[in-house]
């Protein structure tokens, strides 16, 4: 059976489910499993390589990929602009403050509205963007504390982070081999550093983009024009 993005992410989903995490992490969501249908639709529609540029996010947001299976997948953009709406199940141990409602979720994922909003404005159609670009998440797991607060992968203790990174490094390297991009751009410093490690020894160029998170004061001062300027500085956009 040939290697595809679908086979890579399906294998990764099973490998990640075998990992364990301790407090303060109390809940772990794996949307590659319960949101498999829209995730595969995203890959089917837009993941055919080669691509010139792959943008790499950190991990899912609670109202983005955790709901839709799509990186930065704010419901409105995933459903209406990307056209990937499909049935979504539930994680086995849902947090009462972070329930998965799939495409019925009414909350916005600000990082997703910023990223896909810029893409829609800059490129006009999804098809035009995905002719040369693709978007993946380095780590597909969402980690939450008892309060419902996100705990990002970089904050995990080293003994939990090392096996996670080994699996995610391998999967990212395989996906990049399938997509054959000139550039991999980490959305945020941690994603860029992770990509550099995973792709060490290859000739893929790695850059960095400001993360669109509302927790970033810089991103709150107009993320889109800054992202555009950074991509121009890298030579990716004219």
TORPA-4810 file (N, C-alpha, C, O; in nm, 3 decimals):
<nodes>
NODE_1_0.085_-0.119_0.000_0.000_0.000_0.000_0.088_0.124_0.000_0.174_0.138_0.087_X
NODE_2_0.069_0.216_-0.097_0.156_0.333_-0.104_0.136_0.426_0.015_0.028_0.434_0.072_X
NODE_3_0.244_0.497_0.050_0.236_0.595_0.157_0.162_0.719_0.107_0.191_0.771_0.000_X
NODE_4_0.066_0.764_0.185_-0.010_0.884_0.155_-0.020_0.968_0.282_0.013_0.921_0.391_X
NODE_5_-0.066_1.092_0.269_-0.091_1.171_0.389_-0.192_1.102_0.479_-0.181_1.106_0.601_X
NODE_6_-0.292_1.038_0.417_-0.394_0.967_0.495_-0.332_0.853_0.575_-0.363_0.837_0.693_X
NODE_7_-0.245_0.775_0.513_-0.184_0.663_0.585_-0.089_0.711_0.693_-0.078_0.650_0.800_X
NODE_8_-0.018_0.822_0.667_0.075_0.877_0.767_-0.002_0.924_0.890_0.036_0.892_1.002_X
NODE_9_-0.110_1.001_0.868_-0.183_1.054_0.983_-0.263_0.946_1.056_-0.283_0.956_1.177_X
NODE_10_-0.307_0.845_0.984_-0.378_0.736_1.050_-0.284_0.657_1.142_-0.320_0.622_1.254_X
NODE_11_-0.165_0.630_1.093_-0.066_0.561_1.176_-0.029_0.646_1.297_-0.019_0.596_1.409_X
NODE_12_-0.007_0.777_1.273_0.029_0.866_1.382_-0.081_0.870_1.488_-0.052_0.872_1.607_X
NODE_13_-0.207_0.872_1.444_-0.319_0.876_1.539_-0.313_0.759_1.635_-0.331_0.777_1.756_X
NODE_14_-0.287_0.640_1.584_-0.279_0.522_1.670_-0.159_0.526_1.762_-0.168_0.487_1.879_X
NODE_15_-0.045_0.573_1.711_0.074_0.582_1.794_0.055_0.681_1.909_0.097_0.655_2.022_X
NODE_16_-0.008_0.794_1.879_-0.029_0.896_1.982_-0.126_0.848_2.089_-0.113_0.885_2.206_X
NODE_17_-0.223_0.768_2.050_-0.320_0.716_2.147_-0.254_0.627_2.252_-0.309_0.605_2.359_X
NODE_18_-0.136_0.574_2.220_-0.066_0.486_2.314_0.015_0.563_2.418_0.063_0.504_2.514_X
NODE_19_0.030_0.695_2.400_0.107_0.775_2.495_0.023_0.809_2.617_-0.100_0.813_2.610_X
NODE_20_0.088_0.833_2.729_0.019_0.874_2.851_0.078_1.005_2.902_0.196_1.033_2.884_X
NODE_21_-0.007_1.083_2.967_0.033_1.214_3.018_-0.022_1.230_3.159_-0.133_1.186_3.189_X
NODE_22_0.057_1.294_3.244_0.023_1.308_3.385_-0.022_1.452_3.414_-0.006_1.542_3.332_X
NODE_23_-0.078_1.470_3.535_-0.120_1.603_3.581_-0.001_1.699_3.572_0.113_1.660_3.598_X
NODE_24_-0.027_1.826_3.534_-0.158_1.892_3.532_-0.246_1.862_3.411_-0.360_1.909_3.405_X
NODE_25_-0.196_1.784_3.312_-0.282_1.745_3.201_-0.383_1.642_3.252_-0.345_1.540_3.310_X
NODE_26_-0.511_1.669_3.230_-0.615_1.576_3.274_-0.696_1.522_3.156_-0.761_1.418_3.169_X
NODE_27_-0.693_1.590_3.042_-0.769_1.548_2.924_-0.684_1.567_2.799_-0.617_1.669_2.784_X
NODE_28_-0.687_1.469_2.711_-0.614_1.475_2.585_-0.711_1.439_2.472_-0.774_1.333_2.474_X
NODE_29_-0.722_1.529_2.375_-0.809_1.505_2.259_-0.721_1.471_2.139_-0.619_1.534_2.114_X
NODE_30_-0.764_1.369_2.064_-0.694_1.328_1.942_-0.790_1.338_1.824_-0.854_1.239_1.789_X
NODE_31_-0.803_1.457_1.762_-0.899_1.473_1.654_-0.867_1.391_1.529_-0.953_1.376_1.442_X
NODE_32_-0.746_1.337_1.520_-0.718_1.247_1.408_-0.800_1.119_1.418_-0.812_1.045_1.321_X
NODE_33_-0.857_1.094_1.536_-0.941_0.976_1.555_-1.089_1.013_1.546_-1.160_0.964_1.457_X
NODE_34_-1.137_1.100_1.636_-1.283_1.124_1.642_-1.332_1.222_1.535_-1.451_1.226_1.505_X
NODE_35_-1.239_1.301_1.478_-1.275_1.390_1.366_-1.207_1.343_1.238_-1.166_1.424_1.155_X
NODE_36_-1.197_1.212_1.225_-1.127_1.153_1.111_-1.192_1.187_0.977_-1.123_1.211_0.879_X
NODE_37_-1.325_1.190_0.974_-1.395_1.212_0.847_-1.363_1.349_0.786_-1.323_1.354_0.670_X
NODE_38_-1.379_1.460_0.859_-1.341_1.587_0.798_-1.192_1.602_0.776_-1.149_1.668_0.682_X
NODE_39_-1.110_1.540_0.863_-0.965_1.545_0.843_-0.928_1.480_0.710_-0.850_1.536_0.633_X
NODE_40_-0.983_1.364_0.683_-0.951_1.296_0.557_-1.008_1.372_0.438_-0.947_1.374_0.331_X
NODE_41_-1.124_1.434_0.456_-1.179_1.515_0.346_-1.086_1.631_0.314_-1.063_1.662_0.198_X
NODE_42_-1.032_1.695_0.416_-0.934_1.802_0.396_-0.812_1.751_0.318_-0.767_1.816_0.223_X
NODE_43_-0.760_1.636_0.358_-0.646_1.579_0.288_-0.681_1.543_0.144_-0.603_1.568_0.052_X
NODE_44_-0.799_1.483_0.125_-0.841_1.443_-0.009_-0.856_1.563_-0.102_-0.814_1.560_-0.217_X
NODE_45_-0.917_1.669_-0.050_-0.943_1.786_-0.133_-0.817_1.866_-0.165_-0.800_1.914_-0.277_X
NODE_46_-0.729_1.879_-0.067_-0.623_1.979_-0.080_-0.481_1.925_-0.061_-0.385_1.999_-0.081_X
NODE_47_-0.466_1.799_-0.023_-0.334_1.749_0.014_-0.255_1.681_-0.095_-0.157_1.613_-0.067_X
NODE_48_-0.297_1.698_-0.220_-0.223_1.634_-0.328_-0.102_1.719_-0.365_-0.116_1.836_-0.400_X
NODE_49_0.016_1.660_-0.356_0.138_1.734_-0.383_0.172_1.734_-0.531_0.099_1.677_-0.612_X
NODE_50_0.284_1.798_-0.568_0.372_1.869_-0.476_0.319_2.008_-0.439_0.234_2.064_-0.509_X
NODE_51_0.371_2.062_-0.330_0.342_2.198_-0.285_0.472_2.277_-0.282_0.581_2.220_-0.271_X
NODE_52_0.460_2.407_-0.292_0.580_2.491_-0.281_0.609_2.527_-0.137_0.725_2.539_-0.098_X
NODE_53_0.503_2.546_-0.057_0.516_2.591_0.082_0.422_2.512_0.171_0.305_2.494_0.137_X
NODE_54_0.471_2.463_0.284_0.387_2.400_0.386_0.397_2.483_0.514_0.506_2.503_0.567_X
NODE_55_0.282_2.530_0.561_0.275_2.600_0.689_0.250_2.498_0.799_0.163_2.412_0.785_X
NODE_56_0.325_2.505_0.907_0.316_2.408_1.016_0.274_2.477_1.144_0.347_2.560_1.197_X
NODE_57_0.155_2.443_1.194_0.110_2.494_1.322_0.159_2.409_1.437_0.225_2.307_1.417_X
NODE_58_0.128_2.452_1.557_0.177_2.386_1.678_0.092_2.264_1.712_0.138_2.151_1.703_X
NODE_59_-0.033_2.289_1.752_-0.126_2.180_1.787_-0.267_2.238_1.784_-0.283_2.359_1.773_X
NODE_60_-0.370_2.154_1.794_-0.508_2.203_1.777_-0.550_2.303_1.884_-0.506_2.297_1.999_X
NODE_61_-0.638_2.393_1.843_-0.709_2.478_1.938_-0.842_2.415_1.974_-0.894_2.334_1.897_X
NODE_62_-0.899_2.450_2.091_-1.021_2.384_2.137_-1.144_2.411_2.050_-1.239_2.333_2.050_X
NODE_63_-1.142_2.523_1.974_-1.256_2.556_1.890_-1.219_2.553_1.742_-1.294_2.601_1.656_X
NODE_64_-1.102_2.495_1.713_-1.056_2.481_1.576_-1.045_2.336_1.537_-1.146_2.268_1.519_X
NODE_65_-0.921_2.286_1.525_-0.902_2.148_1.482_-0.969_2.049_1.578_-1.010_1.941_1.536_X
NODE_66_-0.979_2.085_1.706_-1.045_1.995_1.801_-1.191_1.972_1.765_-1.249_1.869_1.801_X
NODE_67_-1.252_2.067_1.693_-1.392_2.054_1.651_-1.405_2.000_1.509_-1.499_1.927_1.479_X
NODE_68_-1.310_2.036_1.421_-1.328_2.012_1.278_-1.229_1.917_1.214_-1.249_1.873_1.101_X
NODE_69_-1.120_1.883_1.285_-1.019_1.796_1.226_-0.930_1.865_1.125_-0.850_1.799_1.058_X
NODE_70_-0.942_1.998_1.112_-0.867_2.076_1.014_-0.771_2.169_1.087_-0.813_2.237_1.181_X
NODE_71_-0.643_2.175_1.050_-0.551_2.267_1.116_-0.602_2.411_1.111_-0.644_2.459_1.006_X
NODE_72_-0.599_2.478_1.225_-0.653_2.614_1.239_-0.801_2.618_1.197_-0.850_2.722_1.153_X
NODE_73_-0.870_2.505_1.212_-1.000_2.486_1.149_-1.117_2.549_1.218_-1.208_2.478_1.261_X
NODE_74_-1.119_2.681_1.229_-1.239_2.751_1.273_-1.359_2.699_1.195_-1.351_2.681_1.073_X
NODE_75_-1.470_2.674_1.265_-1.585_2.605_1.204_-1.634_2.674_1.077_-1.655_2.609_0.975_X
NODE_76_-1.652_2.808_1.084_-1.705_2.879_0.968_-1.617_2.864_0.845_-1.668_2.838_0.736_X
NODE_77_-1.487_2.880_0.861_-1.397_2.867_0.747_-1.386_2.723_0.700_-1.385_2.696_0.580_X
NODE_78_-1.376_2.628_0.795_-1.365_2.487_0.756_-1.488_2.441_0.678_-1.476_2.371_0.578_X
NODE_79_-1.604_2.482_0.725_-1.729_2.438_0.661_-1.759_2.515_0.533_-1.786_2.455_0.428_X
NODE_80_-1.754_2.648_0.541_-1.806_2.730_0.432_-1.702_2.766_0.327_-1.736_2.782_0.210_X
NODE_81_-1.576_2.777_0.367_-1.473_2.818_0.270_-1.394_2.699_0.220_-1.362_2.689_0.101_X
NODE_82_-1.361_2.607_0.312_-1.287_2.488_0.271_-1.379_2.374_0.227_-1.337_2.285_0.153_X
NODE_83_-1.503_2.376_0.273_-1.598_2.274_0.230_-1.569_2.135_0.283_-1.586_2.037_0.210_X
NODE_84_-1.525_2.125_0.407_-1.486_1.993_0.460_-1.581_1.942_0.568_-1.544_1.850_0.641_X
NODE_85_-1.700_1.998_0.580_-1.792_1.953_0.684_-1.822_1.804_0.669_-1.851_1.756_0.559_X
NODE_86_-1.814_1.732_0.780_-1.840_1.588_0.783_-1.869_1.551_0.928_-1.837_1.628_1.019_X
NODE_87_-1.928_1.434_0.950_-1.961_1.395_1.089_-1.838_1.388_1.179_-1.731_1.343_1.137_X
NODE_88_-1.855_1.434_1.303_-1.748_1.434_1.403_-1.799_1.360_1.526_-1.910_1.386_1.573_X
NODE_89_-1.718_1.269_1.578_-1.754_1.197_1.699_-1.712_1.273_1.823_-1.708_1.396_1.823_X
NODE_90_-1.682_1.201_1.928_-1.643_1.262_2.054_-1.519_1.193_2.108_-1.505_1.071_2.092_X
NODE_91_-1.429_1.268_2.173_-1.316_1.202_2.239_-1.368_1.115_2.354_-1.476_1.139_2.406_X
NODE_92_-1.290_1.014_2.393_-1.340_0.919_2.493_-1.360_0.978_2.632_-1.439_0.926_2.710_X
NODE_93_-1.289_1.086_2.664_-1.300_1.145_2.798_-1.317_1.296_2.783_-1.224_1.371_2.812_X
NODE_94_-1.434_1.342_2.737_-1.449_1.485_2.709_-1.447_1.570_2.835_-1.501_1.533_2.939_X
NODE_95_-1.382_1.686_2.824_-1.381_1.782_2.934_-1.515_1.854_2.936_-1.559_1.901_2.831_X
NODE_96_-1.582_1.864_3.050_-1.715_1.928_3.053_-1.716_2.073_3.008_-1.820_2.125_2.966_X
NODE_97_-1.600_2.140_3.016_-1.593_2.279_2.971_-1.545_2.291_2.826_-1.542_2.402_2.771_X
NODE_98_-1.507_2.181_2.765_-1.453_2.184_2.630_-1.514_2.068_2.549_-1.442_1.984_2.495_X
NODE_99_-1.646_2.067_2.542_-1.714_1.960_2.470_-1.690_1.974_2.319_-1.676_2.085_2.267_X
NODE_100_-1.686_1.862_2.252_-1.671_1.862_2.107_-1.811_1.858_2.045_-1.885_1.762_2.062_X
NODE_101_-1.844_1.964_1.974_-1.973_1.974_1.906_-1.957_1.966_1.755_-2.055_1.976_1.681_X
NODE_102_-1.835_1.949_1.709_-1.811_1.941_1.566_-1.851_2.070_1.496_-1.823_2.180_1.543_X
NODE_103_-1.917_2.055_1.382_-1.952_2.171_1.301_-2.073_2.246_1.357_-2.116_2.346_1.299_X
NODE_104_-2.129_2.200_1.468_-2.234_2.274_1.538_-2.176_2.370_1.641_-2.250_2.447_1.702_X
NODE_105_-2.044_2.368_1.660_-1.979_2.456_1.758_-1.998_2.602_1.718_-1.974_2.639_1.603_X
NODE_106_-2.042_2.684_1.813_-2.070_2.825_1.786_-1.951_2.916_1.817_-1.952_3.034_1.782_X
NODE_107_-1.849_2.863_1.881_-1.734_2.945_1.919_-1.638_2.961_1.801_-1.624_2.870_1.720_X
NODE_108_-1.574_3.076_1.793_-1.473_3.099_1.691_-1.335_3.061_1.743_-1.306_3.076_1.862_X
NODE_109_-1.252_3.011_1.655_-1.111_2.988_1.685_-1.036_3.107_1.626_-1.016_3.114_1.505_X
NODE_110_-0.993_3.201_1.711_-0.939_3.328_1.662_-0.817_3.305_1.572_-0.804_3.369_1.468_X
NODE_111_-0.728_3.214_1.612_-0.612_3.186_1.528_-0.656_3.141_1.389_-0.597_3.180_1.288_X
NODE_112_-0.762_3.059_1.385_-0.812_3.010_1.257_-0.879_3.118_1.174_-0.860_3.124_1.053_X
NODE_113_-0.957_3.205_1.240_-1.022_3.312_1.163_-0.918_3.408_1.107_-0.935_3.461_0.998_X
NODE_114_-0.810_3.429_1.181_-0.705_3.516_1.130_-0.630_3.451_1.014_-0.610_3.514_0.910_X
NODE_115_-0.589_3.325_1.031_-0.510_3.261_0.925_-0.592_3.240_0.799_-0.552_3.283_0.691_X
NODE_116_-0.708_3.173_0.811_-0.788_3.145_0.692_-0.852_3.271_0.637_-0.877_3.280_0.517_X
NODE_117_-0.879_3.369_0.724_-0.930_3.496_0.675_-0.829_3.566_0.586_-0.864_3.622_0.482_X
NODE_118_-0.702_3.563_0.627_-0.596_3.620_0.542_-0.584_3.543_0.412_-0.572_3.602_0.305_X
NODE_119_-0.586_3.410_0.421_-0.576_3.328_0.300_-0.689_3.361_0.203_-0.666_3.379_0.083_X
NODE_120_-0.811_3.370_0.254_-0.926_3.398_0.169_-0.913_3.534_0.102_-0.944_3.550_-0.016_X
NODE_121_-0.867_3.633_0.178_-0.853_3.768_0.122_-0.738_3.774_0.021_-0.750_3.840_-0.082_X
NODE_122_-0.629_3.705_0.051_-0.509_3.714_-0.034_-0.522_3.632_-0.162_-0.477_3.674_-0.268_X
NODE_123_-0.585_3.514_-0.151_-0.586_3.420_-0.264_-0.722_3.407_-0.332_-0.730_3.360_-0.445_X
NODE_124_-0.827_3.449_-0.264_-0.959_3.447_-0.327_-1.032_3.316_-0.316_-1.145_3.311_-0.268_X
NODE_125_-0.969_3.208_-0.359_-1.031_3.076_-0.352_-0.936_2.977_-0.284_-0.814_2.993_-0.288_X
NODE_126_-0.994_2.877_-0.221_-0.913_2.773_-0.159_-0.828_2.702_-0.263_-0.712_2.670_-0.237_X
NODE_127_-0.885_2.678_-0.380_-0.812_2.606_-0.484_-0.684_2.680_-0.525_-0.580_2.619_-0.548_X
NODE_128_-0.695_2.812_-0.533_-0.576_2.890_-0.572_-0.468_2.882_-0.463_-0.350_2.865_-0.494_X
NODE_129_-0.508_2.894_-0.337_-0.411_2.883_-0.228_-0.343_2.747_-0.228_-0.221_2.738_-0.219_X
NODE_130_-0.424_2.640_-0.238_-0.369_2.506_-0.223_-0.295_2.455_-0.346_-0.238_2.347_-0.343_X
NODE_131_-0.296_2.531_-0.454_-0.210_2.496_-0.567_-0.064_2.492_-0.524_0.012_2.408_-0.571_X
NODE_132_-0.026_2.583_-0.434_0.114_2.592_-0.394_0.137_2.573_-0.244_0.249_2.546_-0.202_X
NODE_133_0.031_2.588_-0.164_0.045_2.586_-0.018_-0.031_2.468_0.042_-0.123_2.414_-0.019_X
NODE_134_0.010_2.431_0.163_-0.066_2.337_0.244_-0.044_2.374_0.390_0.055_2.440_0.423_X
NODE_135_-0.136_2.331_0.477_-0.128_2.363_0.620_-0.143_2.234_0.700_-0.238_2.159_0.678_X
NODE_136_-0.051_2.209_0.791_-0.058_2.093_0.880_-0.031_2.139_1.022_0.020_2.249_1.043_X
NODE_137_-0.064_2.057_1.119_-0.022_2.078_1.257_0.090_1.980_1.290_0.082_1.862_1.256_X
NODE_138_0.193_2.031_1.356_0.303_1.943_1.397_0.253_1.836_1.494_0.276_1.717_1.472_X
NODE_139_0.184_1.878_1.599_0.128_1.785_1.698_-0.023_1.787_1.687_-0.083_1.894_1.700_X
NODE_140_-0.087_1.673_1.664_-0.233_1.673_1.648_-0.311_1.664_1.778_-0.434_1.662_1.775_X
NODE_141_-0.245_1.659_1.892_-0.314_1.642_2.019_-0.340_1.776_2.087_-0.259_1.868_2.081_X
NODE_142_-0.457_1.785_2.151_-0.493_1.899_2.235_-0.484_1.854_2.381_-0.544_1.753_2.419_X
NODE_143_-0.410_1.930_2.462_-0.392_1.897_2.603_-0.465_2.000_2.688_-0.456_2.120_2.663_X
NODE_144_-0.538_1.952_2.789_-0.611_2.042_2.878_-0.587_2.007_3.023_-0.565_1.891_3.059_X
NODE_145_-0.590_2.111_3.106_-0.581_2.093_3.250_-0.721_2.080_3.309_-0.820_2.095_3.238_X
NODE_146_-0.728_2.052_3.437_-0.858_2.030_3.502_-0.951_2.148_3.486_-1.073_2.131_3.478_X
NODE_147_-0.896_2.268_3.483_-0.977_2.390_3.469_-1.033_2.408_3.328_-1.122_2.490_3.307_X
NODE_148_-0.981_2.332_3.232_-1.015_2.351_3.092_-0.911_2.432_3.017_-0.922_2.450_2.896_X
NODE_149_-0.812_2.482_3.088_-0.706_2.561_3.026_-0.620_2.474_2.935_-0.588_2.359_2.967_X
NODE_150_-0.583_2.531_2.819_-0.490_2.461_2.730_-0.352_2.447_2.794_-0.307_2.536_2.866_X
NODE_151_-0.289_2.337_2.766_-0.147_2.322_2.800_-0.075_2.286_2.672_-0.091_2.176_2.620_X
NODE_152_0.004_2.378_2.621_0.067_2.356_2.492_0.179_2.253_2.503_0.236_2.235_2.610_X
NODE_153_0.211_2.184_2.392_0.309_2.074_2.400_0.445_2.116_2.452_0.514_2.036_2.516_X
NODE_154_0.486_2.239_2.427_0.617_2.283_2.474_0.625_2.292_2.626_0.734_2.299_2.682_X
NODE_155_0.508_2.293_2.692_0.505_2.302_2.839_0.500_2.163_2.905_0.500_2.153_3.028_X
NODE_156_0.497_2.057_2.827_0.499_1.922_2.884_0.638_1.893_2.943_0.737_1.947_2.895_X
NODE_157_0.645_1.810_3.046_0.776_1.772_3.099_0.855_1.693_2.994_0.797_1.630_2.906_X
NODE_158_0.987_1.697_3.006_1.074_1.639_2.904_1.046_1.491_2.880_1.054_1.445_2.766_X
NODE_159_1.014_1.415_2.987_0.994_1.271_2.969_0.865_1.240_2.895_0.851_1.132_2.838_X
NODE_160_0.769_1.333_2.894_0.648_1.317_2.814_0.664_1.377_2.676_0.607_1.328_2.578_X
NODE_161_0.741_1.484_2.667_0.757_1.553_2.540_0.845_1.475_2.443_0.820_1.477_2.323_X
NODE_162_0.945_1.406_2.493_1.040_1.337_2.405_0.973_1.230_2.318_0.993_1.232_2.196_X
NODE_163_0.893_1.138_2.374_0.828_1.039_2.286_0.724_1.101_2.193_0.705_1.054_2.081_X
NODE_164_0.658_1.207_2.239_0.563_1.278_2.153_0.635_1.339_2.034_0.591_1.325_1.920_X
NODE_165_0.746_1.406_2.061_0.820_1.471_1.954_0.881_1.369_1.857_0.888_1.395_1.737_X
NODE_166_0.923_1.254_1.909_0.980_1.153_1.820_0.877_1.108_1.717_0.908_1.094_1.599_X
NODE_167_0.753_1.085_1.762_0.647_1.043_1.670_0.608_1.155_1.574_0.591_1.132_1.455_X
NODE_168_0.595_1.276_1.627_0.554_1.389_1.542_0.663_1.429_1.444_0.634_1.467_1.331_X
NODE_169_0.789_1.421_1.486_0.901_1.447_1.394_0.896_1.351_1.276_0.908_1.393_1.161_X
NODE_170_0.878_1.225_1.306_0.877_1.124_1.201_0.761_1.145_1.105_0.777_1.135_0.983_X
NODE_171_0.643_1.173_1.160_0.526_1.195_1.075_0.543_1.319_0.988_0.510_1.317_0.870_X
NODE_172_0.596_1.428_1.046_0.616_1.550_0.968_0.717_1.525_0.856_0.696_1.569_0.743_X
NODE_173_0.825_1.456_0.887_0.925_1.426_0.784_0.862_1.345_0.670_0.892_1.369_0.553_X
NODE_174_0.775_1.250_0.704_0.710_1.171_0.600_0.613_1.256_0.517_0.607_1.243_0.395_X
NODE_175_0.538_1.344_0.583_0.445_1.430_0.509_0.520_1.525_0.416_0.477_1.548_0.303_X
NODE_176_0.632_1.579_0.463_0.709_1.669_0.379_0.770_1.593_0.262_0.780_1.647_0.152_X
NODE_177_0.811_1.469_0.283_0.861_1.388_0.172_0.753_1.367_0.066_0.783_1.363_-0.053_X
NODE_178_0.628_1.354_0.110_0.517_1.337_0.016_0.487_1.466_-0.060_0.454_1.463_-0.179_X
NODE_179_0.498_1.580_0.008_0.456_1.707_-0.050_0.568_1.779_-0.125_0.542_1.867_-0.208_X
NODE_180_0.693_1.743_-0.096_0.812_1.796_-0.166_0.817_1.949_-0.175_0.842_2.002_-0.283_X
NODE_181_0.795_2.020_-0.064_0.797_2.166_-0.073_0.939_2.222_-0.077_1.035_2.156_-0.037_X
NODE_182_0.950_2.346_-0.127_1.074_2.419_-0.115_1.089_2.476_0.026_1.199_2.483_0.082_X
NODE_183_0.974_2.517_0.083_0.973_2.585_0.212_0.880_2.516_0.310_0.772_2.471_0.272_X
NODE_184_0.922_2.507_0.435_0.835_2.474_0.547_0.841_2.593_0.642_0.949_2.633_0.686_X
NODE_185_0.726_2.648_0.674_0.722_2.769_0.757_0.649_2.737_0.887_0.530_2.707_0.887_X
NODE_186_0.720_2.744_0.997_0.660_2.722_1.127_0.578_2.843_1.168_0.626_2.956_1.164_X
NODE_187_0.454_2.819_1.208_0.368_2.927_1.256_0.395_2.941_1.405_0.333_2.874_1.488_X
NODE_188_0.488_3.028_1.438_0.536_3.041_1.575_0.673_2.976_1.590_0.713_2.892_1.510_X
NODE_189_0.744_3.018_1.695_0.882_2.972_1.715_0.891_2.823_1.742_0.977_2.755_1.686_X
NODE_190_0.802_2.770_1.827_0.811_2.628_1.861_0.788_2.540_1.740_0.857_2.439_1.722_X
NODE_191_0.691_2.577_1.657_0.666_2.499_1.536_0.786_2.505_1.441_0.821_2.406_1.379_X
NODE_192_0.848_2.623_1.432_0.966_2.635_1.346_1.081_2.550_1.398_1.148_2.481_1.321_X
NODE_193_1.104_2.553_1.529_1.212_2.473_1.587_1.184_2.324_1.570_1.275_2.246_1.542_X
NODE_194_1.059_2.284_1.585_1.022_2.144_1.567_1.045_2.101_1.423_1.095_1.991_1.398_X
NODE_195_1.008_2.187_1.328_1.029_2.155_1.187_1.178_2.145_1.155_1.220_2.057_1.080_X
NODE_196_1.258_2.236_1.210_1.403_2.229_1.186_1.460_2.096_1.235_1.543_2.035_1.168_X
NODE_197_1.416_2.052_1.351_1.465_1.925_1.405_1.419_1.807_1.318_1.497_1.719_1.284_X
NODE_198_1.289_1.808_1.282_1.234_1.696_1.206_1.294_1.686_1.066_1.304_1.577_1.011_X
NODE_199_1.333_1.799_1.010_1.379_1.802_0.870_1.530_1.821_0.859_1.581_1.848_0.750_X
NODE_200_1.601_1.806_0.971_1.748_1.819_0.968_1.806_1.720_0.866_1.766_1.604_0.862_X
NODE_201_1.898_1.768_0.787_1.961_1.682_0.688_1.893_1.682_0.552_1.944_1.623_0.457_X
NODE_202_1.778_1.748_0.542_1.711_1.762_0.413_1.746_1.898_0.353_1.807_1.982_0.419_X
NODE_203_1.706_1.919_0.227_1.734_2.048_0.164_1.614_2.142_0.168_1.611_2.244_0.099_X
NODE_204_1.514_2.108_0.251_1.397_2.194_0.265_1.435_2.317_0.347_1.498_2.305_0.451_X
NODE_205_1.396_2.433_0.299_1.424_2.557_0.371_1.314_2.578_0.476_1.196_2.555_0.449_X
NODE_206_1.355_2.621_0.596_1.261_2.638_0.706_1.259_2.785_0.748_1.364_2.845_0.770_X
NODE_207_1.139_2.841_0.759_1.122_2.978_0.803_1.022_2.986_0.916_0.972_2.884_0.965_X
NODE_208_0.991_3.108_0.958_0.900_3.129_1.071_0.804_3.242_1.041_0.839_3.342_0.978_X
NODE_209_0.682_3.224_1.089_0.573_3.321_1.074_0.519_3.352_1.213_0.514_3.264_1.299_X
NODE_210_0.480_3.476_1.235_0.416_3.512_1.360_0.290_3.429_1.382_0.209_3.412_1.291_X
NODE_211_0.275_3.375_1.504_0.154_3.297_1.533_0.035_3.391_1.549_0.048_3.497_1.611_X
NODE_212_-0.083_3.354_1.493_-0.199_3.443_1.500_-0.277_3.438_1.630_-0.388_3.492_1.637_X
NODE_213_-0.224_3.375_1.733_-0.296_3.360_1.858_-0.332_3.493_1.922_-0.251_3.586_1.921_X
NODE_214_-0.454_3.505_1.978_-0.490_3.627_2.052_-0.409_3.645_2.180_-0.412_3.752_2.240_X
NODE_215_-0.337_3.541_2.222_-0.249_3.554_2.338_-0.120_3.627_2.303_-0.041_3.661_2.392_X
NODE_216_-0.098_3.653_2.174_0.023_3.721_2.129_-0.006_3.870_2.111_-0.083_3.907_2.023_X
NODE_217_0.054_3.958_2.193_0.032_4.102_2.175_0.067_4.149_2.034_-0.001_4.235_1.978_X
NODE_218_0.174_4.092_1.976_0.213_4.132_1.841_0.105_4.096_1.740_0.072_4.176_1.652_X
NODE_219_0.049_3.976_1.753_-0.054_3.932_1.659_-0.180_4.017_1.670_-0.254_4.033_1.573_X
NODE_220_-0.204_4.070_1.788_-0.323_4.154_1.808_-0.307_4.294_1.749_-0.402_4.373_1.749_X
NODE_221_-0.189_4.324_1.699_-0.166_4.454_1.633_-0.167_4.437_1.481_-0.085_4.495_1.411_X
NODE_222_-0.260_4.358_1.432_-0.273_4.338_1.288_-0.188_4.222_1.239_-0.080_4.243_1.184_X
NODE_223_-0.238_4.100_1.259_-0.159_3.982_1.223_-0.136_3.970_1.073_-0.024_3.943_1.030_X
NODE_224_-0.240_3.989_0.993_-0.231_3.962_0.850_-0.122_4.042_0.779_-0.042_3.983_0.707_X
NODE_225_-0.115_4.175_0.797_-0.008_4.248_0.728_0.131_4.208_0.775_0.226_4.212_0.697_X
NODE_226_0.143_4.170_0.902_0.274_4.125_0.951_0.311_3.990_0.889_0.426_3.969_0.849_X
NODE_227_0.214_3.899_0.880_0.239_3.769_0.818_0.277_3.786_0.671_0.369_3.721_0.621_X
NODE_228_0.205_3.873_0.604_0.234_3.901_0.463_0.376_3.953_0.448_0.449_3.909_0.359_X
NODE_229_0.416_4.046_0.534_0.551_4.103_0.527_0.657_3.996_0.554_0.762_3.995_0.489_X
NODE_230_0.632_3.909_0.649_0.728_3.803_0.681_0.743_3.706_0.564_0.855_3.663_0.534_X
NODE_231_0.635_3.672_0.498_0.644_3.581_0.383_0.712_3.649_0.266_0.783_3.583_0.189_X
NODE_232_0.692_3.778_0.251_0.764_3.851_0.146_0.915_3.854_0.178_0.998_3.838_0.089_X
NODE_233_0.947_3.876_0.304_1.090_3.882_0.343_1.161_3.749_0.317_1.279_3.746_0.286_X
NODE_234_1.086_3.639_0.331_1.143_3.507_0.303_1.154_3.481_0.152_1.223_3.389_0.109_X
NODE_235_1.087_3.564_0.072_1.087_3.542_-0.073_0.976_3.449_-0.118_0.975_3.406_-0.233_X
NODE_236_0.882_3.418_-0.029_0.774_3.325_-0.062_0.663_3.396_-0.137_0.604_3.340_-0.229_X
NODE_237_0.633_3.521_-0.097_0.533_3.601_-0.167_0.601_3.719_-0.237_0.704_3.769_-0.191_X
NODE_238_0.544_3.760_-0.348_0.595_3.878_-0.419_0.552_4.005_-0.349_0.585_4.114_-0.395_X
</nodes>
